[in-house]
Amino acid sequence: MAYADTLWRSGGHAELHVWPGAVHGFDTLAPDAAVSRAAVTARQDWLRRLLG
């Protein structure tokens, strides 16, 4: 959360999602888990909006 806040304060773009119970890299460790699929979708949606 601090990293996203630093980006925002410096004028950068970020979208913060907190995935309770998930560890760093969870979407790679368990790619078929529902939370992983949701995280990948959220990341792809953000990139589409950002890059237009």
mmCIF entry with sequence, helices, sheets and N, C-alpha, C, O atoms, coordinates in Angstrom:
data_MODEL
# 
_entry.id   MODEL 
# 
_entity.id                         1 
_entity.type                       polymer 
_entity.pdbx_number_of_molecules   1 
# 
_entity_poly.entity_id                      1 
_entity_poly.type                           'polypeptide(L)' 
_entity_poly.nstd_linkage                   no 
_entity_poly.nstd_monomer                   no 
_entity_poly.pdbx_seq_one_letter_code       MAYADTLWRSGGHAELHVWPGAVHGFDTLAPDAAVSRAAVTARQDWLRRLLG 
_entity_poly.pdbx_seq_one_letter_code_can   MAYADTLWRSGGHAELHVWPGAVHGFDTLAPDAAVSRAAVTARQDWLRRLLG 
_entity_poly.pdbx_strand_id                 A 
# 
loop_
_entity_poly_seq.entity_id 
_entity_poly_seq.num 
_entity_poly_seq.mon_id 
_entity_poly_seq.hetero 
1 1  MET n 
1 2  ALA n 
1 3  TYR n 
1 4  ALA n 
1 5  ASP n 
1 6  THR n 
1 7  LEU n 
1 8  TRP n 
1 9  ARG n 
1 10 SER n 
1 11 GLY n 
1 12 GLY n 
1 13 HIS n 
1 14 ALA n 
1 15 GLU n 
1 16 LEU n 
1 17 HIS n 
1 18 VAL n 
1 19 TRP n 
1 20 PRO n 
1 21 GLY n 
1 22 ALA n 
1 23 VAL n 
1 24 HIS n 
1 25 GLY n 
1 26 PHE n 
1 27 ASP n 
1 28 THR n 
1 29 LEU n 
1 30 ALA n 
1 31 PRO n 
1 32 ASP n 
1 33 ALA n 
1 34 ALA n 
1 35 VAL n 
1 36 SER n 
1 37 ARG n 
1 38 ALA n 
1 39 ALA n 
1 40 VAL n 
1 41 THR n 
1 42 ALA n 
1 43 ARG n 
1 44 GLN n 
1 45 ASP n 
1 46 TRP n 
1 47 LEU n 
1 48 ARG n 
1 49 ARG n 
1 50 LEU n 
1 51 LEU n 
1 52 GLY n 
# 
_struct_asym.id          A 
_struct_asym.entity_id   1 
# 
loop_
_struct_conf.conf_type_id 
_struct_conf.id 
_struct_conf.pdbx_PDB_helix_id 
_struct_conf.beg_label_comp_id 
_struct_conf.beg_label_asym_id 
_struct_conf.beg_label_seq_id 
_struct_conf.pdbx_beg_PDB_ins_code 
_struct_conf.end_label_comp_id 
_struct_conf.end_label_asym_id 
_struct_conf.end_label_seq_id 
_struct_conf.pdbx_end_PDB_ins_code 
_struct_conf.beg_auth_comp_id 
_struct_conf.beg_auth_asym_id 
_struct_conf.beg_auth_seq_id 
_struct_conf.end_auth_comp_id 
_struct_conf.end_auth_asym_id 
_struct_conf.end_auth_seq_id 
_struct_conf.pdbx_PDB_helix_class 
_struct_conf.details 
_struct_conf.pdbx_PDB_helix_length 
HELX_P HELX_P1 AA1 ALA A 2  ? ARG A 9  ? ALA A 2  ARG A 9  1 ? 8  
HELX_P HELX_P2 AA2 PHE A 26 ? LEU A 29 ? PHE A 26 LEU A 29 1 ? 4  
HELX_P HELX_P3 AA3 ALA A 34 ? LEU A 51 ? ALA A 34 LEU A 51 1 ? 18 
# 
_struct_conf_type.id          HELX_P 
_struct_conf_type.criteria    ? 
_struct_conf_type.reference   ? 
# 
loop_
_atom_site.group_PDB 
_atom_site.id 
_atom_site.type_symbol 
_atom_site.label_atom_id 
_atom_site.label_alt_id 
_atom_site.label_comp_id 
_atom_site.label_asym_id 
_atom_site.label_entity_id 
_atom_site.label_seq_id 
_atom_site.pdbx_PDB_ins_code 
_atom_site.Cartn_x 
_atom_site.Cartn_y 
_atom_site.Cartn_z 
_atom_site.occupancy 
_atom_site.B_iso_or_equiv 
_atom_site.pdbx_formal_charge 
_atom_site.auth_seq_id 
_atom_site.auth_comp_id 
_atom_site.auth_asym_id 
_atom_site.auth_atom_id 
_atom_site.pdbx_PDB_model_num 
ATOM 1   N N  . MET A 1 1  ? 0.823   -1.171  0.000   1.00 0.00 ? 1  MET A N  1 
ATOM 2   C CA . MET A 1 1  ? 0.000   0.000   0.000   1.00 0.00 ? 1  MET A CA 1 
ATOM 3   C C  . MET A 1 1  ? 0.877   1.247   0.000   1.00 0.00 ? 1  MET A C  1 
ATOM 4   O O  . MET A 1 1  ? 0.533   2.253   -0.620  1.00 0.00 ? 1  MET A O  1 
ATOM 5   N N  . ALA A 1 2  ? 1.996   1.180   0.688   1.00 0.00 ? 2  ALA A N  1 
ATOM 6   C CA . ALA A 1 2  ? 2.909   2.318   0.711   1.00 0.00 ? 2  ALA A CA 1 
ATOM 7   C C  . ALA A 1 2  ? 3.482   2.584   -0.680  1.00 0.00 ? 2  ALA A C  1 
ATOM 8   O O  . ALA A 1 2  ? 3.663   3.738   -1.067  1.00 0.00 ? 2  ALA A O  1 
ATOM 9   N N  . TYR A 1 3  ? 3.763   1.532   -1.420  1.00 0.00 ? 3  TYR A N  1 
ATOM 10  C CA . TYR A 1 3  ? 4.304   1.692   -2.779  1.00 0.00 ? 3  TYR A CA 1 
ATOM 11  C C  . TYR A 1 3  ? 3.301   2.411   -3.672  1.00 0.00 ? 3  TYR A C  1 
ATOM 12  O O  . TYR A 1 3  ? 3.664   3.347   -4.385  1.00 0.00 ? 3  TYR A O  1 
ATOM 13  N N  . ALA A 1 4  ? 2.038   1.977   -3.638  1.00 0.00 ? 4  ALA A N  1 
ATOM 14  C CA . ALA A 1 4  ? 0.999   2.629   -4.438  1.00 0.00 ? 4  ALA A CA 1 
ATOM 15  C C  . ALA A 1 4  ? 0.850   4.081   -4.015  1.00 0.00 ? 4  ALA A C  1 
ATOM 16  O O  . ALA A 1 4  ? 0.714   4.959   -4.867  1.00 0.00 ? 4  ALA A O  1 
ATOM 17  N N  . ASP A 1 5  ? 0.873   4.346   -2.731  1.00 0.00 ? 5  ASP A N  1 
ATOM 18  C CA . ASP A 1 5  ? 0.756   5.714   -2.238  1.00 0.00 ? 5  ASP A CA 1 
ATOM 19  C C  . ASP A 1 5  ? 1.902   6.585   -2.747  1.00 0.00 ? 5  ASP A C  1 
ATOM 20  O O  . ASP A 1 5  ? 1.691   7.737   -3.127  1.00 0.00 ? 5  ASP A O  1 
ATOM 21  N N  . THR A 1 6  ? 3.107   6.038   -2.754  1.00 0.00 ? 6  THR A N  1 
ATOM 22  C CA . THR A 1 6  ? 4.263   6.777   -3.262  1.00 0.00 ? 6  THR A CA 1 
ATOM 23  C C  . THR A 1 6  ? 4.081   7.092   -4.748  1.00 0.00 ? 6  THR A C  1 
ATOM 24  O O  . THR A 1 6  ? 4.390   8.198   -5.192  1.00 0.00 ? 6  THR A O  1 
ATOM 25  N N  . LEU A 1 7  ? 3.588   6.135   -5.503  1.00 0.00 ? 7  LEU A N  1 
ATOM 26  C CA . LEU A 1 7  ? 3.329   6.376   -6.923  1.00 0.00 ? 7  LEU A CA 1 
ATOM 27  C C  . LEU A 1 7  ? 2.313   7.494   -7.112  1.00 0.00 ? 7  LEU A C  1 
ATOM 28  O O  . LEU A 1 7  ? 2.525   8.402   -7.916  1.00 0.00 ? 7  LEU A O  1 
ATOM 29  N N  . TRP A 1 8  ? 1.213   7.429   -6.371  1.00 0.00 ? 8  TRP A N  1 
ATOM 30  C CA . TRP A 1 8  ? 0.177   8.441   -6.500  1.00 0.00 ? 8  TRP A CA 1 
ATOM 31  C C  . TRP A 1 8  ? 0.704   9.829   -6.141  1.00 0.00 ? 8  TRP A C  1 
ATOM 32  O O  . TRP A 1 8  ? 0.426   10.808  -6.832  1.00 0.00 ? 8  TRP A O  1 
ATOM 33  N N  . ARG A 1 9  ? 1.462   9.897   -5.057  1.00 0.00 ? 9  ARG A N  1 
ATOM 34  C CA . ARG A 1 9  ? 1.984   11.190  -4.600  1.00 0.00 ? 9  ARG A CA 1 
ATOM 35  C C  . ARG A 1 9  ? 2.965   11.793  -5.606  1.00 0.00 ? 9  ARG A C  1 
ATOM 36  O O  . ARG A 1 9  ? 3.109   13.014  -5.678  1.00 0.00 ? 9  ARG A O  1 
ATOM 37  N N  . SER A 1 10 ? 3.633   10.950  -6.376  1.00 0.00 ? 10 SER A N  1 
ATOM 38  C CA . SER A 1 10 ? 4.591   11.451  -7.350  1.00 0.00 ? 10 SER A CA 1 
ATOM 39  C C  . SER A 1 10 ? 3.945   11.677  -8.721  1.00 0.00 ? 10 SER A C  1 
ATOM 40  O O  . SER A 1 10 ? 4.632   12.018  -9.684  1.00 0.00 ? 10 SER A O  1 
ATOM 41  N N  . GLY A 1 11 ? 2.638   11.490  -8.807  1.00 0.00 ? 11 GLY A N  1 
ATOM 42  C CA . GLY A 1 11 ? 1.928   11.717  -10.058 1.00 0.00 ? 11 GLY A CA 1 
ATOM 43  C C  . GLY A 1 11 ? 1.829   10.491  -10.947 1.00 0.00 ? 11 GLY A C  1 
ATOM 44  O O  . GLY A 1 11 ? 1.368   10.581  -12.085 1.00 0.00 ? 11 GLY A O  1 
ATOM 45  N N  . GLY A 1 12 ? 2.257   9.351   -10.435 1.00 0.00 ? 12 GLY A N  1 
ATOM 46  C CA . GLY A 1 12 ? 2.199   8.114   -11.210 1.00 0.00 ? 12 GLY A CA 1 
ATOM 47  C C  . GLY A 1 12 ? 0.818   7.487   -11.203 1.00 0.00 ? 12 GLY A C  1 
ATOM 48  O O  . GLY A 1 12 ? -0.081  7.929   -10.488 1.00 0.00 ? 12 GLY A O  1 
ATOM 49  N N  . HIS A 1 13 ? 0.670   6.461   -12.002 1.00 0.00 ? 13 HIS A N  1 
ATOM 50  C CA . HIS A 1 13 ? -0.596  5.740   -12.103 1.00 0.00 ? 13 HIS A CA 1 
ATOM 51  C C  . HIS A 1 13 ? -0.479  4.405   -11.382 1.00 0.00 ? 13 HIS A C  1 
ATOM 52  O O  . HIS A 1 13 ? 0.507   3.684   -11.533 1.00 0.00 ? 13 HIS A O  1 
ATOM 53  N N  . ALA A 1 14 ? -1.483  4.097   -10.611 1.00 0.00 ? 14 ALA A N  1 
ATOM 54  C CA . ALA A 1 14 ? -1.531  2.803   -9.924  1.00 0.00 ? 14 ALA A CA 1 
ATOM 55  C C  . ALA A 1 14 ? -2.980  2.511   -9.571  1.00 0.00 ? 14 ALA A C  1 
ATOM 56  O O  . ALA A 1 14 ? -3.798  3.417   -9.410  1.00 0.00 ? 14 ALA A O  1 
ATOM 57  N N  . GLU A 1 15 ? -3.268  1.248   -9.457  1.00 0.00 ? 15 GLU A N  1 
ATOM 58  C CA . GLU A 1 15 ? -4.564  0.808   -8.954  1.00 0.00 ? 15 GLU A CA 1 
ATOM 59  C C  . GLU A 1 15 ? -4.246  -0.228  -7.891  1.00 0.00 ? 15 GLU A C  1 
ATOM 60  O O  . GLU A 1 15 ? -3.541  -1.201  -8.157  1.00 0.00 ? 15 GLU A O  1 
ATOM 61  N N  . LEU A 1 16 ? -4.752  -0.026  -6.712  1.00 0.00 ? 16 LEU A N  1 
ATOM 62  C CA . LEU A 1 16 ? -4.418  -0.896  -5.581  1.00 0.00 ? 16 LEU A CA 1 
ATOM 63  C C  . LEU A 1 16 ? -5.526  -1.916  -5.339  1.00 0.00 ? 16 LEU A C  1 
ATOM 64  O O  . LEU A 1 16 ? -6.697  -1.571  -5.183  1.00 0.00 ? 16 LEU A O  1 
ATOM 65  N N  . HIS A 1 17 ? -5.122  -3.165  -5.313  1.00 0.00 ? 17 HIS A N  1 
ATOM 66  C CA . HIS A 1 17 ? -6.022  -4.255  -4.936  1.00 0.00 ? 17 HIS A CA 1 
ATOM 67  C C  . HIS A 1 17 ? -5.339  -5.026  -3.813  1.00 0.00 ? 17 HIS A C  1 
ATOM 68  O O  . HIS A 1 17 ? -4.139  -5.297  -3.877  1.00 0.00 ? 17 HIS A O  1 
ATOM 69  N N  . VAL A 1 18 ? -6.101  -5.375  -2.797  1.00 0.00 ? 18 VAL A N  1 
ATOM 70  C CA . VAL A 1 18 ? -5.577  -6.194  -1.704  1.00 0.00 ? 18 VAL A CA 1 
ATOM 71  C C  . VAL A 1 18 ? -6.280  -7.541  -1.790  1.00 0.00 ? 18 VAL A C  1 
ATOM 72  O O  . VAL A 1 18 ? -7.508  -7.618  -1.779  1.00 0.00 ? 18 VAL A O  1 
ATOM 73  N N  . TRP A 1 19 ? -5.487  -8.595  -1.876  1.00 0.00 ? 19 TRP A N  1 
ATOM 74  C CA . TRP A 1 19 ? -6.028  -9.946  -2.006  1.00 0.00 ? 19 TRP A CA 1 
ATOM 75  C C  . TRP A 1 19 ? -5.776  -10.657 -0.678  1.00 0.00 ? 19 TRP A C  1 
ATOM 76  O O  . TRP A 1 19 ? -4.710  -11.244 -0.491  1.00 0.00 ? 19 TRP A O  1 
ATOM 77  N N  . PRO A 1 20 ? -6.742  -10.615 0.253   1.00 0.00 ? 20 PRO A N  1 
ATOM 78  C CA . PRO A 1 20 ? -6.546  -11.201 1.591   1.00 0.00 ? 20 PRO A CA 1 
ATOM 79  C C  . PRO A 1 20 ? -6.125  -12.669 1.538   1.00 0.00 ? 20 PRO A C  1 
ATOM 80  O O  . PRO A 1 20 ? -6.708  -13.478 0.816   1.00 0.00 ? 20 PRO A O  1 
ATOM 81  N N  . GLY A 1 21 ? -5.111  -12.981 2.313   1.00 0.00 ? 21 GLY A N  1 
ATOM 82  C CA . GLY A 1 21 ? -4.627  -14.347 2.424   1.00 0.00 ? 21 GLY A CA 1 
ATOM 83  C C  . GLY A 1 21 ? -3.658  -14.755 1.331   1.00 0.00 ? 21 GLY A C  1 
ATOM 84  O O  . GLY A 1 21 ? -3.096  -15.850 1.381   1.00 0.00 ? 21 GLY A O  1 
ATOM 85  N N  . ALA A 1 22 ? -3.452  -13.896 0.347   1.00 0.00 ? 22 ALA A N  1 
ATOM 86  C CA . ALA A 1 22 ? -2.571  -14.239 -0.767  1.00 0.00 ? 22 ALA A CA 1 
ATOM 87  C C  . ALA A 1 22 ? -1.145  -13.773 -0.484  1.00 0.00 ? 22 ALA A C  1 
ATOM 88  O O  . ALA A 1 22 ? -0.930  -12.702 0.083   1.00 0.00 ? 22 ALA A O  1 
ATOM 89  N N  . VAL A 1 23 ? -0.187  -14.584 -0.884  1.00 0.00 ? 23 VAL A N  1 
ATOM 90  C CA . VAL A 1 23 ? 1.229   -14.249 -0.708  1.00 0.00 ? 23 VAL A CA 1 
ATOM 91  C C  . VAL A 1 23 ? 1.763   -13.656 -2.012  1.00 0.00 ? 23 VAL A C  1 
ATOM 92  O O  . VAL A 1 23 ? 1.124   -13.772 -3.058  1.00 0.00 ? 23 VAL A O  1 
ATOM 93  N N  . HIS A 1 24 ? 2.924   -13.027 -1.949  1.00 0.00 ? 24 HIS A N  1 
ATOM 94  C CA . HIS A 1 24 ? 3.540   -12.448 -3.137  1.00 0.00 ? 24 HIS A CA 1 
ATOM 95  C C  . HIS A 1 24 ? 3.723   -13.543 -4.206  1.00 0.00 ? 24 HIS A C  1 
ATOM 96  O O  . HIS A 1 24 ? 4.245   -14.621 -3.923  1.00 0.00 ? 24 HIS A O  1 
ATOM 97  N N  . GLY A 1 25 ? 3.295   -13.250 -5.407  1.00 0.00 ? 25 GLY A N  1 
ATOM 98  C CA . GLY A 1 25 ? 3.431   -14.209 -6.498  1.00 0.00 ? 25 GLY A CA 1 
ATOM 99  C C  . GLY A 1 25 ? 2.359   -15.284 -6.522  1.00 0.00 ? 25 GLY A C  1 
ATOM 100 O O  . GLY A 1 25 ? 2.497   -16.281 -7.231  1.00 0.00 ? 25 GLY A O  1 
ATOM 101 N N  . PHE A 1 26 ? 1.292   -15.095 -5.755  1.00 0.00 ? 26 PHE A N  1 
ATOM 102 C CA . PHE A 1 26 ? 0.256   -16.132 -5.659  1.00 0.00 ? 26 PHE A CA 1 
ATOM 103 C C  . PHE A 1 26 ? -0.338  -16.499 -7.005  1.00 0.00 ? 26 PHE A C  1 
ATOM 104 O O  . PHE A 1 26 ? -0.713  -17.651 -7.224  1.00 0.00 ? 26 PHE A O  1 
ATOM 105 N N  . ASP A 1 27 ? -0.428  -15.524 -7.915  1.00 0.00 ? 27 ASP A N  1 
ATOM 106 C CA . ASP A 1 27 ? -1.040  -15.817 -9.211  1.00 0.00 ? 27 ASP A CA 1 
ATOM 107 C C  . ASP A 1 27 ? -0.159  -16.724 -10.062 1.00 0.00 ? 27 ASP A C  1 
ATOM 108 O O  . ASP A 1 27 ? -0.646  -17.381 -10.982 1.00 0.00 ? 27 ASP A O  1 
ATOM 109 N N  . THR A 1 28 ? 1.138   -16.761 -9.756  1.00 0.00 ? 28 THR A N  1 
ATOM 110 C CA . THR A 1 28 ? 2.059   -17.675 -10.446 1.00 0.00 ? 28 THR A CA 1 
ATOM 111 C C  . THR A 1 28 ? 2.079   -19.037 -9.757  1.00 0.00 ? 28 THR A C  1 
ATOM 112 O O  . THR A 1 28 ? 2.150   -20.077 -10.411 1.00 0.00 ? 28 THR A O  1 
ATOM 113 N N  . LEU A 1 29 ? 2.016   -19.014 -8.429  1.00 0.00 ? 29 LEU A N  1 
ATOM 114 C CA . LEU A 1 29 ? 2.077   -20.262 -7.661  1.00 0.00 ? 29 LEU A CA 1 
ATOM 115 C C  . LEU A 1 29 ? 0.818   -21.114 -7.815  1.00 0.00 ? 29 LEU A C  1 
ATOM 116 O O  . LEU A 1 29 ? 0.886   -22.343 -7.837  1.00 0.00 ? 29 LEU A O  1 
ATOM 117 N N  . ALA A 1 30 ? -0.322  -20.449 -7.922  1.00 0.00 ? 30 ALA A N  1 
ATOM 118 C CA . ALA A 1 30 ? -1.595  -21.170 -8.045  1.00 0.00 ? 30 ALA A CA 1 
ATOM 119 C C  . ALA A 1 30 ? -2.446  -20.485 -9.108  1.00 0.00 ? 30 ALA A C  1 
ATOM 120 O O  . ALA A 1 30 ? -3.458  -19.863 -8.786  1.00 0.00 ? 30 ALA A O  1 
ATOM 121 N N  . PRO A 1 31 ? -2.043  -20.593 -10.371 1.00 0.00 ? 31 PRO A N  1 
ATOM 122 C CA . PRO A 1 31 ? -2.715  -19.839 -11.431 1.00 0.00 ? 31 PRO A CA 1 
ATOM 123 C C  . PRO A 1 31 ? -4.184  -20.197 -11.654 1.00 0.00 ? 31 PRO A C  1 
ATOM 124 O O  . PRO A 1 31 ? -4.932  -19.398 -12.218 1.00 0.00 ? 31 PRO A O  1 
ATOM 125 N N  . ASP A 1 32 ? -4.602  -21.376 -11.224 1.00 0.00 ? 32 ASP A N  1 
ATOM 126 C CA . ASP A 1 32 ? -5.984  -21.792 -11.439 1.00 0.00 ? 32 ASP A CA 1 
ATOM 127 C C  . ASP A 1 32 ? -6.909  -21.449 -10.276 1.00 0.00 ? 32 ASP A C  1 
ATOM 128 O O  . ASP A 1 32 ? -8.115  -21.683 -10.352 1.00 0.00 ? 32 ASP A O  1 
ATOM 129 N N  . ALA A 1 33 ? -6.350  -20.896 -9.203  1.00 0.00 ? 33 ALA A N  1 
ATOM 130 C CA . ALA A 1 33 ? -7.177  -20.517 -8.053  1.00 0.00 ? 33 ALA A CA 1 
ATOM 131 C C  . ALA A 1 33 ? -8.064  -19.332 -8.430  1.00 0.00 ? 33 ALA A C  1 
ATOM 132 O O  . ALA A 1 33 ? -7.670  -18.490 -9.237  1.00 0.00 ? 33 ALA A O  1 
ATOM 133 N N  . ALA A 1 34 ? -9.237  -19.270 -7.859  1.00 0.00 ? 34 ALA A N  1 
ATOM 134 C CA . ALA A 1 34 ? -10.181 -18.195 -8.172  1.00 0.00 ? 34 ALA A CA 1 
ATOM 135 C C  . ALA A 1 34 ? -9.566  -16.826 -7.910  1.00 0.00 ? 34 ALA A C  1 
ATOM 136 O O  . ALA A 1 34 ? -9.747  -15.908 -8.711  1.00 0.00 ? 34 ALA A O  1 
ATOM 137 N N  . VAL A 1 35 ? -8.847  -16.674 -6.812  1.00 0.00 ? 35 VAL A N  1 
ATOM 138 C CA . VAL A 1 35 ? -8.240  -15.381 -6.488  1.00 0.00 ? 35 VAL A CA 1 
ATOM 139 C C  . VAL A 1 35 ? -7.174  -15.010 -7.511  1.00 0.00 ? 35 VAL A C  1 
ATOM 140 O O  . VAL A 1 35 ? -7.009  -13.834 -7.835  1.00 0.00 ? 35 VAL A O  1 
ATOM 141 N N  . SER A 1 36 ? -6.459  -15.990 -8.017  1.00 0.00 ? 36 SER A N  1 
ATOM 142 C CA . SER A 1 36 ? -5.444  -15.729 -9.049  1.00 0.00 ? 36 SER A CA 1 
ATOM 143 C C  . SER A 1 36 ? -6.093  -15.278 -10.345 1.00 0.00 ? 36 SER A C  1 
ATOM 144 O O  . SER A 1 36 ? -5.632  -14.330 -10.981 1.00 0.00 ? 36 SER A O  1 
ATOM 145 N N  . ARG A 1 37 ? -7.148  -15.948 -10.731 1.00 0.00 ? 37 ARG A N  1 
ATOM 146 C CA . ARG A 1 37 ? -7.853  -15.561 -11.958 1.00 0.00 ? 37 ARG A CA 1 
ATOM 147 C C  . ARG A 1 37 ? -8.419  -14.149 -11.825 1.00 0.00 ? 37 ARG A C  1 
ATOM 148 O O  . ARG A 1 37 ? -8.374  -13.366 -12.774 1.00 0.00 ? 37 ARG A O  1 
ATOM 149 N N  . ALA A 1 38 ? -8.952  -13.826 -10.644 1.00 0.00 ? 38 ALA A N  1 
ATOM 150 C CA . ALA A 1 38 ? -9.490  -12.483 -10.411 1.00 0.00 ? 38 ALA A CA 1 
ATOM 151 C C  . ALA A 1 38 ? -8.381  -11.435 -10.470 1.00 0.00 ? 38 ALA A C  1 
ATOM 152 O O  . ALA A 1 38 ? -8.579  -10.354 -11.024 1.00 0.00 ? 38 ALA A O  1 
ATOM 153 N N  . ALA A 1 39 ? -7.224  -11.746 -9.908  1.00 0.00 ? 39 ALA A N  1 
ATOM 154 C CA . ALA A 1 39 ? -6.102  -10.802 -9.911  1.00 0.00 ? 39 ALA A CA 1 
ATOM 155 C C  . ALA A 1 39 ? -5.581  -10.571 -11.325 1.00 0.00 ? 39 ALA A C  1 
ATOM 156 O O  . ALA A 1 39 ? -5.283  -9.438  -11.701 1.00 0.00 ? 39 ALA A O  1 
ATOM 157 N N  . VAL A 1 40 ? -5.472  -11.623 -12.093 1.00 0.00 ? 40 VAL A N  1 
ATOM 158 C CA . VAL A 1 40 ? -4.993  -11.489 -13.476 1.00 0.00 ? 40 VAL A CA 1 
ATOM 159 C C  . VAL A 1 40 ? -5.982  -10.654 -14.284 1.00 0.00 ? 40 VAL A C  1 
ATOM 160 O O  . VAL A 1 40 ? -5.576  -9.786  -15.057 1.00 0.00 ? 40 VAL A O  1 
ATOM 161 N N  . THR A 1 41 ? -7.258  -10.908 -14.111 1.00 0.00 ? 41 THR A N  1 
ATOM 162 C CA . THR A 1 41 ? -8.282  -10.133 -14.817 1.00 0.00 ? 41 THR A CA 1 
ATOM 163 C C  . THR A 1 41 ? -8.209  -8.665  -14.421 1.00 0.00 ? 41 THR A C  1 
ATOM 164 O O  . THR A 1 41 ? -8.288  -7.789  -15.282 1.00 0.00 ? 41 THR A O  1 
ATOM 165 N N  . ALA A 1 42 ? -8.060  -8.386  -13.133 1.00 0.00 ? 42 ALA A N  1 
ATOM 166 C CA . ALA A 1 42 ? -7.963  -6.998  -12.655 1.00 0.00 ? 42 ALA A CA 1 
ATOM 167 C C  . ALA A 1 42 ? -6.749  -6.308  -13.258 1.00 0.00 ? 42 ALA A C  1 
ATOM 168 O O  . ALA A 1 42 ? -6.831  -5.153  -13.674 1.00 0.00 ? 42 ALA A O  1 
ATOM 169 N N  . ARG A 1 43 ? -5.626  -7.008  -13.307 1.00 0.00 ? 43 ARG A N  1 
ATOM 170 C CA . ARG A 1 43 ? -4.397  -6.435  -13.875 1.00 0.00 ? 43 ARG A CA 1 
ATOM 171 C C  . ARG A 1 43 ? -4.571  -6.159  -15.373 1.00 0.00 ? 43 ARG A C  1 
ATOM 172 O O  . ARG A 1 43 ? -4.167  -5.101  -15.855 1.00 0.00 ? 43 ARG A O  1 
ATOM 173 N N  . GLN A 1 44 ? -5.159  -7.087  -16.098 1.00 0.00 ? 44 GLN A N  1 
ATOM 174 C CA . GLN A 1 44 ? -5.376  -6.906  -17.535 1.00 0.00 ? 44 GLN A CA 1 
ATOM 175 C C  . GLN A 1 44 ? -6.349  -5.760  -17.802 1.00 0.00 ? 44 GLN A C  1 
ATOM 176 O O  . GLN A 1 44 ? -6.140  -4.967  -18.720 1.00 0.00 ? 44 GLN A O  1 
ATOM 177 N N  . ASP A 1 45 ? -7.408  -5.673  -17.004 1.00 0.00 ? 45 ASP A N  1 
ATOM 178 C CA . ASP A 1 45 ? -8.380  -4.592  -17.167 1.00 0.00 ? 45 ASP A CA 1 
ATOM 179 C C  . ASP A 1 45 ? -7.726  -3.238  -16.931 1.00 0.00 ? 45 ASP A C  1 
ATOM 180 O O  . ASP A 1 45 ? -7.985  -2.289  -17.672 1.00 0.00 ? 45 ASP A O  1 
ATOM 181 N N  . TRP A 1 46 ? -6.881  -3.137  -15.909 1.00 0.00 ? 46 TRP A N  1 
ATOM 182 C CA . TRP A 1 46 ? -6.196  -1.888  -15.601 1.00 0.00 ? 46 TRP A CA 1 
ATOM 183 C C  . TRP A 1 46 ? -5.275  -1.489  -16.751 1.00 0.00 ? 46 TRP A C  1 
ATOM 184 O O  . TRP A 1 46 ? -5.257  -0.330  -17.166 1.00 0.00 ? 46 TRP A O  1 
ATOM 185 N N  . LEU A 1 47 ? -4.519  -2.447  -17.257 1.00 0.00 ? 47 LEU A N  1 
ATOM 186 C CA . LEU A 1 47 ? -3.620  -2.146  -18.362 1.00 0.00 ? 47 LEU A CA 1 
ATOM 187 C C  . LEU A 1 47 ? -4.379  -1.692  -19.609 1.00 0.00 ? 47 LEU A C  1 
ATOM 188 O O  . LEU A 1 47 ? -3.934  -0.787  -20.315 1.00 0.00 ? 47 LEU A O  1 
ATOM 189 N N  . ARG A 1 48 ? -5.525  -2.323  -19.878 1.00 0.00 ? 48 ARG A N  1 
ATOM 190 C CA . ARG A 1 48 ? -6.347  -1.904  -21.021 1.00 0.00 ? 48 ARG A CA 1 
ATOM 191 C C  . ARG A 1 48 ? -6.815  -0.465  -20.846 1.00 0.00 ? 48 ARG A C  1 
ATOM 192 O O  . ARG A 1 48 ? -6.770  0.329   -21.786 1.00 0.00 ? 48 ARG A O  1 
ATOM 193 N N  . ARG A 1 49 ? -7.269  -0.132  -19.627 1.00 0.00 ? 49 ARG A N  1 
ATOM 194 C CA . ARG A 1 49 ? -7.728  1.241   -19.379 1.00 0.00 ? 49 ARG A CA 1 
ATOM 195 C C  . ARG A 1 49 ? -6.576  2.215   -19.472 1.00 0.00 ? 49 ARG A C  1 
ATOM 196 O O  . ARG A 1 49 ? -6.739  3.303   -20.025 1.00 0.00 ? 49 ARG A O  1 
ATOM 197 N N  . LEU A 1 50 ? -5.421  1.861   -18.951 1.00 0.00 ? 50 LEU A N  1 
ATOM 198 C CA . LEU A 1 50 ? -4.270  2.747   -18.948 1.00 0.00 ? 50 LEU A CA 1 
ATOM 199 C C  . LEU A 1 50 ? -3.727  2.986   -20.354 1.00 0.00 ? 50 LEU A C  1 
ATOM 200 O O  . LEU A 1 50 ? -3.404  4.116   -20.723 1.00 0.00 ? 50 LEU A O  1 
ATOM 201 N N  . LEU A 1 51 ? -3.630  1.920   -21.125 1.00 0.00 ? 51 LEU A N  1 
ATOM 202 C CA . LEU A 1 51 ? -3.022  2.009   -22.449 1.00 0.00 ? 51 LEU A CA 1 
ATOM 203 C C  . LEU A 1 51 ? -4.036  2.338   -23.543 1.00 0.00 ? 51 LEU A C  1 
ATOM 204 O O  . LEU A 1 51 ? -3.669  2.704   -24.660 1.00 0.00 ? 51 LEU A O  1 
ATOM 205 N N  . GLY A 1 52 ? -5.318  2.202   -23.202 1.00 0.00 ? 52 GLY A N  1 
ATOM 206 C CA . GLY A 1 52 ? -6.389  2.564   -24.124 1.00 0.00 ? 52 GLY A CA 1 
ATOM 207 C C  . GLY A 1 52 ? -6.325  1.867   -25.412 1.00 0.00 ? 52 GLY A C  1 
ATOM 208 O O  . GLY A 1 52 ? -7.174  2.087   -26.276 1.00 0.00 ? 52 GLY A O  1 
# 
